[in-house]
Amino acid sequence: MGINEKYEQILQPDELIKSFNTMVCFENWCKEGSVLDLTEALNVFEVFELYEYCEVIKKVIDLKNA
């Protein structure tokens, strides 16, 4: 497996979430992104059916839009 494949693999949501110890850590990471970044991430997380994480992303989007 080449470097590009490995890079793409770790960017998959089901792999990415393994790097967060808690949901709070994931939420804090989300807060670093823009609304556009989060909206794009939300679309991908929905494809992977990671709905618990989708809720966190939506919450952060709402906070940024308030």
Biopython code that builds the backbone (N, CA, C, O; Angstrom):
import numpy as np
from Bio.PDB.StructureBuilder import StructureBuilder

atoms = [
    (1, "MET", "N", (0.849, -1.173, 0.000)),
    (1, "MET", "CA", (0.000, 0.000, 0.000)),
    (1, "MET", "C", (0.900, 1.243, 0.000)),
    (1, "MET", "O", (1.798, 1.376, 0.831)),
    (2, "GLY", "N", (0.637, 2.146, -0.949)),
    (2, "GLY", "CA", (1.428, 3.359, -1.072)),
    (2, "GLY", "C", (1.027, 4.417, -0.064)),
    (2, "GLY", "O", (0.042, 4.270, 0.660)),
    (3, "ILE", "N", (1.801, 5.475, -0.032)),
    (3, "ILE", "CA", (1.552, 6.550, 0.926)),
    (3, "ILE", "C", (0.200, 7.212, 0.695)),
    (3, "ILE", "O", (-0.480, 7.574, 1.655)),
    (4, "ASN", "N", (-0.197, 7.373, -0.554)),
    (4, "ASN", "CA", (-1.498, 8.002, -0.832)),
    (4, "ASN", "C", (-2.650, 7.160, -0.302)),
    (4, "ASN", "O", (-3.610, 7.691, 0.256)),
    (5, "GLU", "N", (-2.552, 5.858, -0.477)),
    (5, "GLU", "CA", (-3.601, 4.976, 0.020)),
    (5, "GLU", "C", (-3.666, 5.002, 1.539)),
    (5, "GLU", "O", (-4.752, 5.009, 2.118)),
    (6, "LYS", "N", (-2.503, 5.017, 2.184)),
    (6, "LYS", "CA", (-2.477, 5.073, 3.647)),
    (6, "LYS", "C", (-3.055, 6.397, 4.138)),
    (6, "LYS", "O", (-3.794, 6.425, 5.122)),
    (7, "TYR", "N", (-2.724, 7.482, 3.465)),
    (7, "TYR", "CA", (-3.241, 8.793, 3.841)),
    (7, "TYR", "C", (-4.754, 8.826, 3.710)),
    (7, "TYR", "O", (-5.448, 9.301, 4.609)),
    (8, "GLU", "N", (-5.264, 8.327, 2.600)),
    (8, "GLU", "CA", (-6.707, 8.294, 2.396)),
    (8, "GLU", "C", (-7.398, 7.410, 3.431)),
    (8, "GLU", "O", (-8.498, 7.722, 3.889)),
    (9, "GLN", "N", (-6.752, 6.314, 3.793)),
    (9, "GLN", "CA", (-7.338, 5.392, 4.761)),
    (9, "GLN", "C", (-7.496, 6.059, 6.134)),
    (9, "GLN", "O", (-8.537, 5.909, 6.773)),
    (10, "ILE", "N", (-6.479, 6.790, 6.590)),
    (10, "ILE", "CA", (-6.582, 7.400, 7.918)),
    (10, "ILE", "C", (-7.544, 8.578, 7.926)),
    (10, "ILE", "O", (-7.968, 9.018, 8.994)),
    (11, "LEU", "N", (-7.895, 9.095, 6.760)),
    (11, "LEU", "CA", (-8.853, 10.189, 6.687)),
    (11, "LEU", "C", (-10.296, 9.694, 6.639)),
    (11, "LEU", "O", (-11.223, 10.503, 6.668)),
    (12, "GLN", "N", (-10.495, 8.412, 6.568)),
    (12, "GLN", "CA", (-11.844, 7.862, 6.593)),
    (12, "GLN", "C", (-12.405, 8.055, 8.000)),
    (12, "GLN", "O", (-11.709, 7.804, 8.984)),
    (13, "PRO", "N", (-13.658, 8.499, 8.100)),
    (13, "PRO", "CA", (-14.223, 8.784, 9.422)),
    (13, "PRO", "C", (-14.117, 7.640, 10.422)),
    (13, "PRO", "O", (-13.843, 7.872, 11.599)),
    (14, "ASP", "N", (-14.329, 6.419, 9.971)),
    (14, "ASP", "CA", (-14.275, 5.295, 10.907)),
    (14, "ASP", "C", (-12.861, 5.068, 11.449)),
    (14, "ASP", "O", (-12.699, 4.469, 12.512)),
    (15, "GLU", "N", (-11.853, 5.534, 10.740)),
    (15, "GLU", "CA", (-10.472, 5.472, 11.238)),
    (15, "GLU", "C", (-10.141, 6.726, 12.037)),
    (15, "GLU", "O", (-9.477, 6.654, 13.071)),
    (16, "LEU", "N", (-10.602, 7.867, 11.558)),
    (16, "LEU", "CA", (-10.321, 9.144, 12.213)),
    (16, "LEU", "C", (-10.822, 9.164, 13.651)),
    (16, "LEU", "O", (-10.125, 9.652, 14.541)),
    (17, "ILE", "N", (-12.013, 8.645, 13.887)),
    (17, "ILE", "CA", (-12.592, 8.705, 15.233)),
    (17, "ILE", "C", (-11.777, 7.916, 16.255)),
    (17, "ILE", "O", (-11.884, 8.165, 17.455)),
    (18, "LYS", "N", (-10.976, 6.983, 15.797)),
    (18, "LYS", "CA", (-10.142, 6.198, 16.709)),
    (18, "LYS", "C", (-9.063, 7.048, 17.377)),
    (18, "LYS", "O", (-8.488, 6.648, 18.389)),
    (19, "SER", "N", (-8.793, 8.226, 16.803)),
    (19, "SER", "CA", (-7.744, 9.077, 17.362)),
    (19, "SER", "C", (-8.242, 9.969, 18.500)),
    (19, "SER", "O", (-7.455, 10.701, 19.100)),
    (20, "PHE", "N", (-9.537, 9.914, 18.799)),
    (20, "PHE", "CA", (-10.112, 10.722, 19.872)),
    (20, "PHE", "C", (-10.470, 9.828, 21.048)),
    (20, "PHE", "O", (-11.183, 8.836, 20.895)),
    (21, "ASN", "N", (-9.965, 10.190, 22.228)),
    (21, "ASN", "CA", (-10.212, 9.385, 23.421)),
    (21, "ASN", "C", (-11.641, 9.515, 23.922)),
    (21, "ASN", "O", (-12.202, 8.573, 24.483)),
    (22, "THR", "N", (-12.224, 10.691, 23.714)),
    (22, "THR", "CA", (-13.579, 10.938, 24.206)),
    (22, "THR", "C", (-14.346, 11.739, 23.164)),
    (22, "THR", "O", (-13.769, 12.284, 22.223)),
    (23, "MET", "N", (-15.651, 11.797, 23.352)),
    (23, "MET", "CA", (-16.492, 12.597, 22.473)),
    (23, "MET", "C", (-16.202, 14.087, 22.674)),
    (23, "MET", "O", (-16.342, 14.879, 21.741)),
    (24, "VAL", "N", (-15.802, 14.466, 23.877)),
    (24, "VAL", "CA", (-15.432, 15.857, 24.140)),
    (24, "VAL", "C", (-14.203, 16.236, 23.314)),
    (24, "VAL", "O", (-14.135, 17.339, 22.772)),
    (25, "CYS", "N", (-13.247, 15.336, 23.218)),
    (25, "CYS", "CA", (-12.062, 15.589, 22.386)),
    (25, "CYS", "C", (-12.471, 15.758, 20.926)),
    (25, "CYS", "O", (-11.946, 16.628, 20.230)),
    (26, "PHE", "N", (-13.394, 14.940, 20.464)),
    (26, "PHE", "CA", (-13.886, 15.063, 19.091)),
    (26, "PHE", "C", (-14.583, 16.405, 18.901)),
    (26, "PHE", "O", (-14.377, 17.070, 17.886)),
    (27, "GLU", "N", (-15.399, 16.808, 19.861)),
    (27, "GLU", "CA", (-16.102, 18.091, 19.776)),
    (27, "GLU", "C", (-15.110, 19.249, 19.734)),
    (27, "GLU", "O", (-15.280, 20.185, 18.953)),
    (28, "ASN", "N", (-14.097, 19.190, 20.554)),
    (28, "ASN", "CA", (-13.072, 20.239, 20.552)),
    (28, "ASN", "C", (-12.364, 20.308, 19.205)),
    (28, "ASN", "O", (-12.062, 21.396, 18.714)),
    (29, "TRP", "N", (-12.102, 19.164, 18.615)),
    (29, "TRP", "CA", (-11.491, 19.116, 17.291)),
    (29, "TRP", "C", (-12.426, 19.752, 16.266)),
    (29, "TRP", "O", (-11.977, 20.499, 15.397)),
    (30, "CYS", "N", (-13.701, 19.465, 16.360)),
    (30, "CYS", "CA", (-14.678, 20.050, 15.439)),
    (30, "CYS", "C", (-14.706, 21.570, 15.551)),
    (30, "CYS", "O", (-14.879, 22.265, 14.550)),
    (31, "LYS", "N", (-14.542, 22.074, 16.735)),
    (31, "LYS", "CA", (-14.590, 23.523, 16.948)),
    (31, "LYS", "C", (-13.465, 24.247, 16.217)),
    (31, "LYS", "O", (-13.548, 25.455, 15.995)),
    (32, "GLU", "N", (-12.431, 23.529, 15.846)),
    (32, "GLU", "CA", (-11.319, 24.132, 15.111)),
    (32, "GLU", "C", (-11.660, 24.343, 13.634)),
    (32, "GLU", "O", (-11.003, 25.136, 12.959)),
    (33, "GLY", "N", (-12.661, 23.657, 13.134)),
    (33, "GLY", "CA", (-13.003, 23.735, 11.716)),
    (33, "GLY", "C", (-13.987, 24.850, 11.409)),
    (33, "GLY", "O", (-14.669, 25.364, 12.296)),
    (34, "SER", "N", (-14.045, 25.213, 10.135)),
    (34, "SER", "CA", (-15.027, 26.200, 9.684)),
    (34, "SER", "C", (-16.377, 25.518, 9.478)),
    (34, "SER", "O", (-16.460, 24.290, 9.468)),
    (35, "VAL", "N", (-17.419, 26.305, 9.316)),
    (35, "VAL", "CA", (-18.739, 25.743, 9.053)),
    (35, "VAL", "C", (-18.705, 24.939, 7.752)),
    (35, "VAL", "O", (-19.315, 23.873, 7.665)),
    (36, "LEU", "N", (-17.998, 25.442, 6.747)),
    (36, "LEU", "CA", (-17.878, 24.708, 5.484)),
    (36, "LEU", "C", (-17.180, 23.367, 5.696)),
    (36, "LEU", "O", (-17.638, 22.341, 5.192)),
    (37, "ASP", "N", (-16.080, 23.371, 6.434)),
    (37, "ASP", "CA", (-15.365, 22.122, 6.744)),
    (37, "ASP", "C", (-16.277, 21.136, 7.453)),
    (37, "ASP", "O", (-16.320, 19.953, 7.117)),
    (38, "LEU", "N", (-17.004, 21.642, 8.439)),
    (38, "LEU", "CA", (-17.874, 20.779, 9.237)),
    (38, "LEU", "C", (-19.037, 20.235, 8.409)),
    (38, "LEU", "O", (-19.439, 19.085, 8.581)),
    (39, "THR", "N", (-19.570, 21.048, 7.525)),
    (39, "THR", "CA", (-20.666, 20.594, 6.673)),
    (39, "THR", "C", (-20.195, 19.471, 5.759)),
    (39, "THR", "O", (-20.902, 18.482, 5.566)),
    (40, "GLU", "N", (-19.015, 19.622, 5.205)),
    (40, "GLU", "CA", (-18.455, 18.567, 4.352)),
    (40, "GLU", "C", (-18.170, 17.304, 5.161)),
    (40, "GLU", "O", (-18.431, 16.191, 4.707)),
    (41, "ALA", "N", (-17.629, 17.494, 6.367)),
    (41, "ALA", "CA", (-17.366, 16.342, 7.239)),
    (41, "ALA", "C", (-18.669, 15.639, 7.603)),
    (41, "ALA", "O", (-18.728, 14.410, 7.629)),
    (42, "LEU", "N", (-19.698, 16.409, 7.879)),
    (42, "LEU", "CA", (-20.993, 15.837, 8.238)),
    (42, "LEU", "C", (-21.514, 14.933, 7.124)),
    (42, "LEU", "O", (-22.020, 13.843, 7.392)),
    (43, "ASN", "N", (-21.394, 15.374, 5.900)),
    (43, "ASN", "CA", (-21.849, 14.568, 4.761)),
    (43, "ASN", "C", (-21.123, 13.220, 4.707)),
    (43, "ASN", "O", (-21.736, 12.186, 4.441)),
    (44, "VAL", "N", (-19.822, 13.245, 4.960)),
    (44, "VAL", "CA", (-19.034, 12.010, 4.908)),
    (44, "VAL", "C", (-19.362, 11.115, 6.100)),
    (44, "VAL", "O", (-19.494, 9.901, 5.942)),
    (45, "PHE", "N", (-19.493, 11.694, 7.279)),
    (45, "PHE", "CA", (-19.821, 10.908, 8.473)),
    (45, "PHE", "C", (-21.189, 10.246, 8.332)),
    (45, "PHE", "O", (-21.397, 9.135, 8.821)),
    (46, "GLU", "N", (-22.122, 10.926, 7.665)),
    (46, "GLU", "CA", (-23.443, 10.327, 7.430)),
    (46, "GLU", "C", (-23.338, 9.114, 6.526)),
    (46, "GLU", "O", (-24.024, 8.117, 6.754)),
    (47, "VAL", "N", (-22.496, 9.175, 5.506)),
    (47, "VAL", "CA", (-22.295, 8.026, 4.611)),
    (47, "VAL", "C", (-21.793, 6.819, 5.408)),
    (47, "VAL", "O", (-22.176, 5.682, 5.132)),
    (48, "PHE", "N", (-20.942, 7.074, 6.388)),
    (48, "PHE", "CA", (-20.385, 6.002, 7.216)),
    (48, "PHE", "C", (-21.314, 5.622, 8.370)),
    (48, "PHE", "O", (-20.993, 4.748, 9.175)),
    (49, "GLU", "N", (-22.476, 6.292, 8.441)),
    (49, "GLU", "CA", (-23.488, 6.019, 9.460)),
    (49, "GLU", "C", (-22.959, 6.194, 10.888)),
    (49, "GLU", "O", (-23.308, 5.437, 11.794)),
    (50, "LEU", "N", (-22.121, 7.196, 11.062)),
    (50, "LEU", "CA", (-21.575, 7.514, 12.385)),
    (50, "LEU", "C", (-22.431, 8.624, 12.996)),
    (50, "LEU", "O", (-21.980, 9.754, 13.185)),
    (51, "TYR", "N", (-23.658, 8.270, 13.293)),
    (51, "TYR", "CA", (-24.666, 9.253, 13.657)),
    (51, "TYR", "C", (-24.395, 9.958, 14.981)),
    (51, "TYR", "O", (-24.746, 11.128, 15.138)),
    (52, "GLU", "N", (-23.787, 9.281, 15.918)),
    (52, "GLU", "CA", (-23.448, 9.922, 17.189)),
    (52, "GLU", "C", (-22.471, 11.079, 16.942)),
    (52, "GLU", "O", (-22.574, 12.140, 17.556)),
    (53, "TYR", "N", (-21.541, 10.850, 16.045)),
    (53, "TYR", "CA", (-20.576, 11.890, 15.696)),
    (53, "TYR", "C", (-21.238, 12.980, 14.856)),
    (53, "TYR", "O", (-20.875, 14.151, 14.964)),
    (54, "CYS", "N", (-22.194, 12.608, 14.029)),
    (54, "CYS", "CA", (-22.943, 13.589, 13.236)),
    (54, "CYS", "C", (-23.648, 14.584, 14.145)),
    (54, "CYS", "O", (-23.696, 15.778, 13.851)),
    (55, "GLU", "N", (-24.192, 14.090, 15.247)),
    (55, "GLU", "CA", (-24.876, 14.973, 16.189)),
    (55, "GLU", "C", (-23.909, 16.004, 16.772)),
    (55, "GLU", "O", (-24.265, 17.169, 16.944)),
    (56, "VAL", "N", (-22.705, 15.574, 17.070)),
    (56, "VAL", "CA", (-21.703, 16.497, 17.605)),
    (56, "VAL", "C", (-21.339, 17.532, 16.540)),
    (56, "VAL", "O", (-21.242, 18.723, 16.834)),
    (57, "ILE", "N", (-21.143, 17.083, 15.327)),
    (57, "ILE", "CA", (-20.803, 18.012, 14.243)),
    (57, "ILE", "C", (-21.922, 19.027, 14.052)),
    (57, "ILE", "O", (-21.662, 20.223, 13.920)),
    (58, "LYS", "N", (-23.169, 18.555, 14.037)),
    (58, "LYS", "CA", (-24.315, 19.465, 13.889)),
    (58, "LYS", "C", (-24.361, 20.472, 15.033)),
    (58, "LYS", "O", (-24.636, 21.651, 14.810)),
    (59, "LYS", "N", (-24.097, 20.023, 16.245)),
    (59, "LYS", "CA", (-24.107, 20.903, 17.412)),
    (59, "LYS", "C", (-23.070, 22.023, 17.241)),
    (59, "LYS", "O", (-23.359, 23.186, 17.525)),
    (60, "VAL", "N", (-21.880, 21.675, 16.784)),
    (60, "VAL", "CA", (-20.827, 22.664, 16.600)),
    (60, "VAL", "C", (-21.186, 23.628, 15.462)),
    (60, "VAL", "O", (-20.930, 24.829, 15.556)),
    (61, "ILE", "N", (-21.773, 23.102, 14.400)),
    (61, "ILE", "CA", (-22.223, 23.976, 13.297)),
    (61, "ILE", "C", (-23.233, 24.982, 13.832)),
    (61, "ILE", "O", (-23.141, 26.174, 13.537)),
    (62, "ASP", "N", (-24.186, 24.513, 14.612)),
    (62, "ASP", "CA", (-25.213, 25.401, 15.173)),
    (62, "ASP", "C", (-24.585, 26.464, 16.074)),
    (62, "ASP", "O", (-25.000, 27.623, 16.043)),
    (63, "LEU", "N", (-23.592, 26.081, 16.873)),
    (63, "LEU", "CA", (-22.923, 27.042, 17.744)),
    (63, "LEU", "C", (-22.201, 28.113, 16.928)),
    (63, "LEU", "O", (-22.206, 29.291, 17.285)),
    (64, "LYS", "N", (-21.585, 27.689, 15.837)),
    (64, "LYS", "CA", (-20.849, 28.637, 14.992)),
    (64, "LYS", "C", (-21.793, 29.552, 14.220)),
    (64, "LYS", "O", (-21.425, 30.680, 13.892)),
    (65, "ASN", "N", (-22.997, 29.085, 13.927)),
    (65, "ASN", "CA", (-23.960, 29.882, 13.186)),
    (65, "ASN", "C", (-24.790, 30.797, 14.075)),
    (65, "ASN", "O", (-25.513, 31.665, 13.586)),
    (66, "ALA", "N", (-24.679, 30.595, 15.390)),
    (66, "ALA", "CA", (-25.499, 31.387, 16.333)),
    (66, "ALA", "C", (-24.962, 32.810, 16.481)),
    (66, "ALA", "O", (-25.526, 33.608, 17.230)),
]
sb = StructureBuilder()
sb.init_structure("model")
sb.init_model(0)
sb.init_chain("A")
sb.init_seg("    ")
for serial, (resi, resn, name, xyz) in enumerate(atoms, 1):
    if name == "N":
        sb.init_residue(resn, " ", resi, " ")
    sb.init_atom(name, np.array(xyz, "f"), 0.0, 1.0, " ", f" {name:<3s}", serial, name[0])
structure = sb.get_structure()
